[in-house]
Amino acid sequence: MSAQILPASLIWATRGRAWGFRFLLDGGRSDPLPDYERSFVGLEDEPAAWRRAVGAGALRFPDPLGRKDAAGRVIPHEFVLFGDLADDIQSAEDGLQKIWPLVAGAYARVWDAAYPPSVADLIFTTEDSSVPE
């Protein structure tokens, strides 16, 4: 998988230091909320979670670097994974190890911004990813 197809492979919801919880990637959906809600139902209180469903998987973990928002809360990263991405994950820890390297560089560039980033601000490149082109 190349970094260029990453945005279409997943939905990613998180927050930054100053900007609130939102979808950074929409998985190519015009409205990612229904897929997100369906995937995370029943996992609302779990700080780290993995659940596989038909065609998708729900993954949540706290920010691996312990970053917090302006209110002092640890920042969660929540993903709805599709296709091969979902097929390769077996647990929340496994998801952290496989998915975080794909987004870590992009998130590092935007988490401390005053305003929420656009997809263009995320600038996914192969340098951000441990996955070869």
Protein Blocks (a to p, Z undefined) as FASTA:
>chain_A
ZZklmmmmpccddddfklccddfbgghpablklmmmmmmgoilmpmbdcdddehiacddd
ddfklpacfkopacddddddehjllmmpcbfklmmmmmmmmmmmmmmmmmmpmbdcdfkl
nopafklpcbdZZ
